[in-house]
Amino acid sequence: MLTGFKEFLMRGNLIELAVAFVMAEAFGTVVKATVTVVMDIVGKAGGTPDFSSFAPGGVHIGALLTSVISFIVLSAVVYFFIVMPYKTAIERLGGPKEATLSGDTALLTEIRDLLAQRTP
């Protein structure tokens, strides 16, 4: 009974998932802080980007507008400050290496290719 639980806890995937979760949480705070800085810069340029009180015709869509603008800024921060530099670094460092096939898989791939070349 406890053996299965111990195996579950010691499984590599669980540890990797836990580390990824902790790292994602920490990374989320960095992204939120960066978005706050960008929103402050936008606020300096064109006023505070808070449309909470905006209600044309009595319909309160201000909170939605603020959320949409925050989402767009968040997406831009993630793309321009994280994704693009990551892609550039991967290209400069040679990128991920191709997986090598095992002997059996390589043989089966060769047989498949030879069969595909045959004409009926």
N, C-alpha and C positions, 0 to 999 in steps of 0.2 A: 504494500500500500504506500509506504513512504518512499520506496525505491522509485516508483513512477514519478512522484512529486520531485524527488531529487534530480532525476534525469531531465524533467521539464525545466527546472531551475538552472541546471548546468548546461542546457542546450545553448550552443553558440548564437543561434538566431535571437534568442530572448535577450541575451546580453547586448548584442548589436542593436536590437530594437530599443532597449532601454537607453543606451548611450545616444542613439539618434534622437530619441525623444528629448533628452536633457539638452543636447546640443541645439535642437530646433527651438526649444524654449528660450535658451540664451540668445540664439540668433534672432529670434522674434523681437526681443527687446532692443537689439541693435537696429533692426529695420524700423521699428516704431520710433526710436530716437532720431534716426535719419529723416524719416517722414516729418517729424515735428520740426526739424531744422528747415527742411524744404518748405513746409507750410508757413513757417515764420518768415522766410525770405519772400514767399509769395505775398504774405500779409504786409510786409514792408513796401513791396512794389505797388500793390493795388488795394490795400485795406485788408482787414481781417477776413479770411475766407470762412465766415460762419454765417450761414443763411437760415439759421433756426427760426428766426421770426418772420421769414418771407412766406406770405400766405396770399397769393393772388386769388381774388374771388372767394376768400374765406377758406380755401383749401391749403392746409399747412404742408407744403412740399419742400420747405426749407431744410428740414432734417435729411430728406432724401437727397437733395442737391449737395449738401455738405458731405454726406456719405459717399456719393458718386465721385465728387472731387477728391476726397481722401483716398478712395480706391484707385483712381487714376494716378495720383501722386505716388501711392504705394507701389503700384505696378511699374511706374517709371523708375522709381528708386531701385526696385529689385532688378529690373532689366539692365539699367545703365550702370549701376554700381556693383552688381553681383554677377549677373549672367554674362554680360559682355567681357568684363575683365577675366572671368573664369574661362570663357572660350578662347580668349587671346592667350592666356597662360597655357592652356592645353595645347594650342597650336604651336607655341614656342617650345614647349617641353617635349614635343613629339607625340602627344596624344596617348590614348590608351593603347596598349599592345594587343595585337590580335591573339585570340586564343588558339593554341596549337591543338590539332586533332590527335586523338589517340590512334594507335596503329589500326585497330579494328575499324574505327570511323573513317580513317583515311582510305583504307582498302574498300570499304563499302561505297564511299564517295567515288572512287575511281571506277568501280564496277558500274555504278549508276551512270556515270558520264559515258562509259563505253557503250552501255546499252542504249543510251539516248542518241548516240552517234550512228547506231546501226540503222540501216534503211530496210523497211519491210519488203 
